[in-house]
């Protein structure tokens, strides 16, 4: 996870991804999986439809999806993926601006 991504999720968690809830490793795992889902599917509607698919189809559409998910981590990762979508647009915009400035 990049510093920028961590800062985004810190803000989602109210200041810092913390030990709250199920703990830091749980929260970081969900954030990392949320990024993967968001980058792979790129749309709220697609994420919602994908969430309802069976595991085999989900893995095909999101390569690298961890098979160690519980119901809770999977649900949290999907919610975080939707929250992360605006960051994808921001990152793309920044890449375009950087190319122009080079």
C-alpha positions in Angstrom: 0.0 0.0 0.0 1.4 3.4 -1.0 1.6 6.3 1.5 -1.1 8.1 -0.5 -3.4 5.0 -0.2 -2.7 4.7 3.5 -3.5 8.3 4.0 -6.8 7.8 2.2 -7.8 4.9 4.4 -6.6 6.7 7.5 -9.2 9.4 6.7 -11.9 6.7 6.1 -11.1 5.2 9.5 -11.4 8.6 11.2 -7.7 9.6 11.5 -5.7 6.3 11.3 -6.2 2.7 10.3 -6.0 1.4 13.8 -6.4 -1.5 16.2 -10.1 -0.7 16.4 -12.7 -3.4 15.6 -10.9 -6.6 14.7 -7.4 -5.1 14.8 -4.8 -3.5 12.6 -3.9 -6.5 10.4 -7.6 -7.1 9.7 -8.1 -3.5 8.8 -5.0 -3.3 6.6 -6.0 -6.6 4.9 -9.4 -5.2 4.0 -7.9 -1.9 2.7 -5.4 -3.8 0.5 -8.1 -6.1 -0.9 -10.4 -3.1 -1.3 -7.8 -1.4 -3.5 -7.4 -4.6 -5.6 -11.2 -4.9 -6.1 -11.5 -1.2 -6.9 -8.6 -1.2 -9.4 -10.0 -4.4 -11.1 -13.7 -3.5 -11.4 -13.6 0.4 -11.4 -17.3 1.0 -10.9 -19.7 0.9 -7.9 -22.4 -0.9 -10.0 -19.9 -3.5 -11.2 -18.6 -4.1 -7.6 -22.1 -4.5 -6.3 -22.9 -7.1 -9.0 -19.6 -8.8 -8.6 -20.2 -9.1 -4.8 -23.2 -11.3 -5.5 -21.3 -13.7 -7.8 -19.9 -17.1 -6.8 -16.3 -17.4 -5.7 -15.0 -18.9 -8.9 -16.4 -16.0 -11.0 -15.2 -13.4 -8.4 -11.6 -14.7 -8.6 -11.7 -14.6 -12.4 -12.7 -11.0 -12.4 -10.3 -9.9 -9.6 -7.0 -11.8 -10.0 -5.1 -11.9 -6.8 -8.2 -11.9 -4.6 -7.1 -13.6 -1.3 -8.9 -16.9 -0.6 -8.5 -16.3 3.1 -11.5 -14.0 3.4 -14.1 -14.4 6.0 -17.6 -13.1 5.4 -16.6 -10.0 7.4 -13.3 -9.2 5.6 -15.0 -9.7 2.2 -17.9 -7.4 3.0 -15.5 -4.8 4.5 -13.2 -5.0 1.4 -16.1 -4.5 -0.9 -17.3 -1.4 1.0 -13.8 0.0 1.0 -13.4 -0.7 -2.7 -16.5 1.5 -3.4 -15.1 4.2 -1.1 -11.7 4.1 -2.9 -13.2 4.6 -6.4 -12.7 8.4 -6.4 -9.0 7.9 -5.7 -8.7 6.0 -9.0 -9.9 9.1 -10.8 -7.6 11.3 -8.8 -4.6 9.1 -9.5 -5.4 9.0 -13.3 -5.7 12.8 -13.3 -2.4 13.2 -11.5 -0.7 10.8 -14.1 -2.1 12.9 -17.0 -0.9 16.2 -15.4 2.6 14.7 -14.7 2.9 13.7 -18.4 2.0 17.2 -19.5 4.5 18.7 -17.2 7.4 16.4 -18.3 
